């Protein structure tokens, strides 16, 4: 009897898990490529192709994260919305080298000054952010455009960040990073009105089971956007110490979000009742955030890891918008 129960539980796990496998080869030579990095964006779940160009990657539950395929000298591919099981055949194109763009407008600031403000906005002006070190700082190119008062960051290689505070080595591929200033100044207070932060992220756990680091991770997780979306998926927003308001009035979870579909599935279809909310989370003190829903009549898909689509349509402000590399956790944290 015990054996049959164990077999049944194993069968359930197999049904729920998501497995992606495939082969990666050179689009021109059709030869398999060894050592290609394959990972879920924003996670610590990844692998590399073997000598045959083959890979296999598995997670306990189906998710909405994008699969990233990256190798030096080749164009990175990103594959969203993978099914529960997928067998992929991927041809990578060689990346064409191009000369760096010649900048004609003046840049009035030194690299040292630009790097200082970049690190504060990229890593975060928090205990976690200040504990981070960019290992390959020399690979980051910075440019201040005096015409529109923006500071942009570029890198041909992943920006490697050692986060001693949360116990992760983080590889971040910058796709776009830009800080918008109100004036031609690098002052941050009352001068930055928006920071654009886009790219793919892979985490490597370096904590070695340190209990102090795990405590810091838990504190970073509480009140984060990922914590909130997971609470929405499970339907226990209030039990997770979140409170919602709309136009200064308290909002029940049933008046905030409507779930569709099978409640036992890994992916949930939801719709929101309204376009603007204030979110409070009680964590040592009350943290205030805002949530703007740009596409009210859209069906959003959430997974239990805290991922959702369409990603660009939910805009967090306040406390939740302040999360940077120094306070970020991988999507598989807690699983």
VOFIDO-994430 format. One record per residue (C-alpha): residue in one letter; x, y negated, z negated; residue number from 1. Coordinates in Angstrom, 2 decimals, m for minus. Each point is the difference from the previous one (the first is absolute). Layout:
N
PT type       u       v       w seq
PT    a       X       Y       Z NUM
...
This chain:
335
PT type       u       v       w seq
PT    x    0.00    0.00    0.00   1
PT    x    2.79   m2.44   m0.92   2
PT    x    1.77    0.69    3.30   3
PT    x   m3.17   m0.72    2.00   4
PT    x   m0.46   m3.32   m1.82   5
PT    x    3.60   m1.00    0.75   6
PT    x   m0.45    0.90    3.65   7
PT    x   m3.22   m2.01    0.14   8
PT    x    1.68   m3.07   m1.52   9
PT    x    2.88    0.33    2.46  10
PT    x   m2.49    0.17    2.86  11
PT    x   m1.72   m3.18   m1.22  12
PT    x    3.37   m1.80   m0.14  13
PT    x    0.82    1.08    3.52  14
PT    x   m3.34   m1.26    1.26  15
PT    x    0.42   m3.40   m1.66  16
PT    x    3.65   m0.63    0.91  17
PT    x    1.14   m1.90    3.06  18
PT    x    2.77    1.48    2.12  19
PT    x    1.70   m1.63    2.97  20
PT    x    2.69    1.76    2.00  21
PT    x    1.57   m0.41    3.39  22
PT    x    3.06   m0.45    2.14  23
PT    x    1.85   m3.19    1.01  24
PT    x    2.15   m0.33    3.11  25
PT    x    1.75   m2.58    2.15  26
PT    x   m2.41   m1.38    2.62  27
PT    x    2.73   m0.19    2.64  28
PT    x    2.06    3.16   m0.56  29
PT    x   m2.82    2.06   m1.55  30
PT    x    2.51    1.27   m2.55  31
PT    x   m1.12    0.44   m3.63  32
PT    x    1.23   m2.68   m2.41  33
PT    x    1.54    1.03   m3.31  34
PT    x   m0.32   m2.16   m3.12  35
PT    x   m3.08   m2.05    0.93  36
PT    x   m1.61   m1.51   m3.10  37
PT    x   m3.70    0.88   m0.27  38
PT    x   m1.96   m1.45   m2.92  39
PT    x   m3.32   m1.42   m1.12  40
PT    x    0.23   m3.77   m0.19  41
PT    x    0.04   m1.29   m3.56  42
PT    x    0.77    3.39   m1.52  43
PT    x    2.80    2.21   m1.28  44
PT    x   m1.24    2.83    2.23  45
PT    x    2.25    0.60    2.97  46
PT    x    2.33    2.38    1.79  47
PT    x    2.54    0.19    2.85  48
PT    x   m0.04    2.03    3.19  49
PT    x    2.18    3.09    0.22  50
PT    x    2.32    0.98    2.87  51
PT    x   m3.01    1.01    2.09  52
PT    x   m1.61   m3.41   m0.53  53
PT    x   m2.71    1.62   m2.14  54
PT    x   m1.55   m1.37   m3.17  55
PT    x   m2.75    0.85   m2.47  56
PT    x   m1.51   m2.36   m2.57  57
PT    x   m2.79    0.70   m2.48  58
PT    x   m2.07   m1.86   m2.58  59
PT    x   m2.57    1.42   m2.46  60
PT    x   m2.84   m2.09    1.47  61
PT    x   m0.90   m1.57    3.31  62
PT    x    1.01   m3.65    0.19  63
PT    x   m0.23   m3.12    2.17  64
PT    x    3.68   m0.92   m0.15  65
PT    x    1.93   m0.51    3.23  66
PT    x    2.61    2.60    0.96  67
PT    x    3.29   m1.68    0.94  68
PT    x    2.58    1.59    2.32  69
PT    x    3.33   m1.81   m0.11  70
PT    x    3.53    0.65    1.25  71
PT    x    2.92   m2.32    0.66  72
PT    x    0.22   m0.88    3.70  73
PT    x   m3.64    0.87    0.73  74
PT    x   m3.25   m1.96   m0.03  75
PT    x   m1.91    0.70   m3.22  76
PT    x   m3.41    1.63    0.43  77
PT    x   m2.93   m0.34   m2.39  78
PT    x   m2.95    2.38    0.07  79
PT    x   m3.13   m1.01   m1.98  80
PT    x   m3.16    1.93   m0.88  81
PT    x    1.37    3.52    0.13  82
PT    x   m2.47    2.86   m0.49  83
PT    x    0.30    2.56   m2.80  84
PT    x    2.14    2.22    2.23  85
PT    x    2.07   m1.23    2.93  86
PT    x    2.66    1.40    2.32  87
PT    x    1.91   m2.81    1.69  88
PT    x    2.33   m0.14    2.99  89
PT    x    1.81   m3.33   m0.07  90
PT    x    2.31   m1.48    2.63  91
PT    x    2.22   m2.80   m1.31  92
PT    x    1.16   m2.73    2.34  93
PT    x    3.49   m1.42   m0.34  94
PT    x    0.05   m3.50   m1.42  95
PT    x    1.34   m2.52    2.50  96
PT    x    2.64   m2.23   m1.54  97
PT    x   m0.59   m3.69    0.50  98
PT    x    1.99   m3.07   m0.88  99
PT    x   m1.27   m1.95   m2.99 100
PT    x   m2.28   m2.89    0.88 101
PT    x    1.80   m3.32    0.18 102
PT    x   m1.56   m2.46   m2.45 103
PT    x   m0.17   m3.56    1.29 104
PT    x   m1.72   m1.73   m2.93 105
PT    x    2.03   m1.11   m3.01 106
PT    x    0.29    2.05   m3.19 107
PT    x    0.84   m2.38   m2.85 108
PT    x    0.68    2.55   m2.74 109
PT    x    2.91    2.23   m0.96 110
PT    x   m0.28    3.78    0.08 111
PT    x    0.49    0.09   m3.77 112
PT    x   m3.00   m2.30   m0.60 113
PT    x   m2.18    1.90    2.47 114
PT    x    0.99    3.37   m1.46 115
PT    x   m0.94   m1.14   m3.49 116
PT    x   m3.57   m0.90    0.94 117
PT    x   m0.31    3.04    2.29 118
PT    x    0.90    2.38   m2.83 119
PT    x   m2.45   m1.64   m2.40 120
PT    x   m2.85    0.36    2.53 121
PT    x    1.07    3.43    1.31 122
PT    x    0.89    1.69   m3.30 123
PT    x   m2.28   m2.04   m2.26 124
PT    x    0.61   m2.55   m2.72 125
PT    x   m0.77    2.58   m2.71 126
PT    x    1.99    2.22   m2.34 127
PT    x   m0.12    2.76    2.60 128
PT    x    0.94   m2.29    2.85 129
PT    x    2.90   m1.57   m1.86 130
PT    x    1.35    3.48   m0.81 131
PT    x    0.18    0.89    3.71 132
PT    x    3.11   m0.16    2.16 133
PT    x    0.05   m0.15    3.79 134
PT    x    2.77    2.46    0.85 135
PT    x    0.54   m1.18    3.59 136
PT    x   m0.64   m3.72   m0.39 137
PT    x    2.38   m0.72    2.90 138
PT    x   m2.44    1.63    2.46 139
PT    x   m2.73   m2.55   m0.75 140
PT    x   m0.12   m2.99    2.35 141
PT    x   m1.78   m3.14   m1.20 142
PT    x   m1.19   m3.03    1.95 143
PT    x   m1.83   m3.14   m1.07 144
PT    x   m2.04   m1.63    2.74 145
PT    x   m0.12   m3.76   m0.61 146
PT    x   m2.86   m0.48    2.44 147
PT    x   m2.56    2.00   m1.97 148
PT    x    1.84    0.32   m3.36 149
PT    x    0.18    3.79   m0.02 150
PT    x    2.71    2.34   m1.22 151
PT    x    0.20    3.28    1.96 152
PT    x    1.95    3.16   m0.81 153
PT    x    1.20    2.62    2.49 154
PT    x    2.00    3.22   m0.24 155
PT    x    0.85    2.65    2.58 156
PT    x    0.48    2.53   m2.81 157
PT    x   m2.23    0.90   m2.93 158
PT    x    0.48   m2.34   m2.95 159
PT    x    1.22    2.29   m2.79 160
PT    x   m1.10   m1.02   m3.50 161
PT    x    1.15    1.63   m3.21 162
PT    x   m2.74   m0.49   m2.57 163
PT    x    1.52    1.02   m3.34 164
PT    x   m3.07   m1.25   m1.89 165
PT    x   m2.46    2.45    1.63 166
PT    x    2.55    2.64    0.98 167
PT    x   m0.29   m0.09    3.80 168
PT    x    2.28   m0.47    2.96 169
PT    x   m2.20   m1.76    2.55 170
PT    x    0.52   m0.22    3.77 171
PT    x   m2.05   m2.83    1.54 172
PT    x   m0.12   m0.50    3.78 173
PT    x   m0.82   m3.66    0.59 174
PT    x   m2.52   m0.47    2.79 175
PT    x   m0.85   m3.55   m0.98 176
PT    x    0.97   m2.09   m2.99 177
PT    x   m0.74   m3.70   m0.10 178
PT    x   m0.39   m2.58   m2.78 179
PT    x   m2.14   m3.04    0.81 180
PT    x    1.02   m3.21   m1.81 181
PT    x   m1.98   m3.22   m0.27 182
PT    x    3.10   m2.12    0.56 183
PT    x    3.55    0.32    1.28 184
PT    x    1.22    1.30   m3.31 185
PT    x    0.79    3.40   m1.56 186
PT    x   m1.69   m0.88   m3.27 187
PT    x   m2.51    2.70   m0.91 188
PT    x   m2.26   m1.65   m2.58 189
PT    x   m2.82   m1.97    1.65 190
PT    x    1.76    0.35    3.36 191
PT    x   m0.64    3.59    1.20 192
PT    x   m3.55    0.53    1.18 193
PT    x    0.35    3.42    1.65 194
PT    x    2.46    2.88    0.32 195
PT    x   m0.45    2.48    2.86 196
PT    x    1.37    3.41   m0.95 197
PT    x   m0.26    2.91    2.47 198
PT    x    2.00    3.17    0.60 199
PT    x    0.32    3.67   m0.88 200
PT    x    1.24    1.29   m3.33 201
PT    x    1.51    3.25   m1.24 202
PT    x    0.74    0.74   m3.65 203
PT    x    2.64    2.32   m1.47 204
PT    x   m0.42    0.92   m3.67 205
PT    x    3.16   m0.69   m2.04 206
PT    x   m1.56    0.09   m3.49 207
PT    x    1.16    3.51   m0.98 208
PT    x   m3.07    0.30   m2.21 209
PT    x    0.91   m2.96   m2.22 210
PT    x   m2.96   m0.61   m2.34 211
PT    x    0.74   m3.75   m0.26 212
PT    x   m0.17   m0.34    3.78 213
PT    x   m3.28    1.94    0.06 214
PT    x   m1.42   m2.47   m2.52 215
PT    x    1.03   m2.92    2.22 216
PT    x   m1.60    1.69    3.01 217
PT    x   m3.25    0.41   m1.88 218
PT    x   m0.02   m3.67   m0.96 219
PT    x    0.73   m1.00    3.62 220
PT    x   m2.82    2.23    1.24 221
PT    x   m2.70   m1.34   m2.34 222
PT    x   m1.88   m2.85    1.63 223
PT    x    1.69    0.46    3.39 224
PT    x   m1.89    0.05    3.32 225
PT    x    0.68    3.76    0.28 226
PT    x   m1.44    0.56   m3.49 227
PT    x   m3.11   m1.96    0.97 228
PT    x   m0.59    1.85    3.30 229
PT    x    0.47    3.37   m1.73 230
PT    x   m2.55   m1.08   m2.62 231
PT    x   m2.42   m0.87    2.84 232
PT    x    0.58    3.43    1.56 233
PT    x   m0.71    1.80   m3.27 234
PT    x   m2.85   m2.35   m0.91 235
PT    x    1.34   m0.84   m3.48 236
PT    x    0.95   m3.65    0.47 237
PT    x   m1.30   m1.01   m3.43 238
PT    x    1.62    2.97   m1.77 239
PT    x    3.33   m1.15    1.47 240
PT    x   m0.48   m3.39   m1.72 241
PT    x   m0.90   m1.93    3.15 242
PT    x   m2.78   m2.58   m0.10 243
PT    x   m1.59   m1.63    3.03 244
PT    x   m1.62   m3.38    0.42 245
PT    x   m1.68   m1.76    2.88 246
PT    x   m0.83   m3.70   m0.20 247
PT    x    0.75    0.07   m3.77 248
PT    x   m2.44    2.89   m0.62 249
PT    x    1.00    3.51   m1.04 250
PT    x   m0.41    2.65    2.69 251
PT    x   m0.72    3.69   m0.59 252
PT    x    1.88    2.52    2.13 253
PT    x   m3.31    1.02    1.64 254
PT    x   m0.41   m3.62    1.18 255
PT    x    3.58   m0.16    1.30 256
PT    x    0.53    3.12    2.09 257
PT    x   m2.09    2.74    1.59 258
PT    x    1.43    3.44    0.70 259
PT    x   m1.01    2.10    2.97 260
PT    x    0.68    3.63    0.79 261
PT    x    1.04    3.04   m2.00 262
PT    x    1.16   m0.96   m3.49 263
PT    x    2.32    3.03   m0.11 264
PT    x    2.00   m0.96    3.08 265
PT    x    3.45   m1.60   m0.05 266
PT    x   m1.14   m2.95    2.11 267
PT    x   m2.86   m2.28   m1.01 268
PT    x   m1.97   m2.31    2.25 269
PT    x   m1.04   m3.17   m1.84 270
PT    x   m1.68   m3.32    0.67 271
PT    x    0.20   m3.15   m2.09 272
PT    x   m2.88   m2.18   m1.22 273
PT    x    1.45   m3.46    0.50 274
PT    x    3.09   m1.74    1.27 275
PT    x    1.70   m1.59   m3.03 276
PT    x    0.60    1.37   m3.50 277
PT    x    2.10   m0.75   m3.05 278
PT    x    1.71    2.99   m1.64 279
PT    x    1.15    0.07   m3.61 280
PT    x    2.16    2.70   m1.55 281
PT    x    0.69    0.24   m3.70 282
PT    x    3.70    0.84   m0.43 283
PT    x    1.48   m1.64   m3.06 284
PT    x   m1.91   m3.06    1.19 285
PT    x   m2.62   m0.65    2.67 286
PT    x    1.50    0.00    3.50 287
PT    x   m2.02   m1.87    2.62 288
PT    x   m0.02    0.89    3.70 289
PT    x   m2.24   m0.73    2.94 290
PT    x   m1.23    2.25    2.78 291
PT    x   m1.11   m1.40    3.35 292
PT    x   m1.78    2.41    2.35 293
PT    x    0.43   m1.30    3.52 294
PT    x   m2.21    2.61    1.71 295
PT    x   m3.08    0.42   m2.16 296
PT    x   m1.98    2.13    2.45 297
PT    x    2.89    2.42    0.52 298
PT    x    0.23    3.52   m1.39 299
PT    x    3.28    0.40   m1.87 300
PT    x    1.70    3.34   m0.53 301
PT    x    1.87    0.60   m3.27 302
PT    x    2.07    2.93   m1.20 303
PT    x    0.73    1.08   m3.56 304
PT    x    3.60   m1.29    0.25 305
PT    x   m1.25   m3.60    0.28 306
PT    x    0.40   m0.46    3.77 307
PT    x   m2.77   m1.51    2.10 308
PT    x   m0.86   m1.12    3.52 309
PT    x   m0.39   m2.49    1.56 310
PT    x    2.91   m1.19   m2.14 311
PT    x    0.10   m3.63    1.17 312
PT    x   m3.65   m0.64   m0.88 313
PT    x    0.40    0.09   m3.78 314
PT    x    1.99   m2.98   m1.26 315
PT    x    1.10   m0.05   m3.64 316
PT    x    0.87   m3.27   m1.70 317
PT    x    1.11   m1.07   m3.46 318
PT    x    1.81    2.59   m2.14 319
PT    x   m0.40    2.85    2.51 320
PT    x    1.58   m2.03    2.79 321
PT    x    3.19   m0.54   m2.02 322
PT    x    1.17    3.62    0.29 323
PT    x    3.35    0.27    1.78 324
PT    x    2.62    2.73    0.47 325
PT    x    1.13   m0.25   m3.63 326
PT    x   m3.46    0.98   m1.29 327
PT    x   m1.15    2.37    2.74 328
PT    x   m0.57    3.72   m0.52 329
PT    x   m0.27    2.68    2.68 330
PT    x   m3.48    1.04    1.03 331
PT    x    0.58    3.50   m1.43 332
PT    x    0.76   m1.36   m3.49 333
PT    x   m2.00    2.04   m2.51 334
PT    x   m0.54    2.97    2.34 335
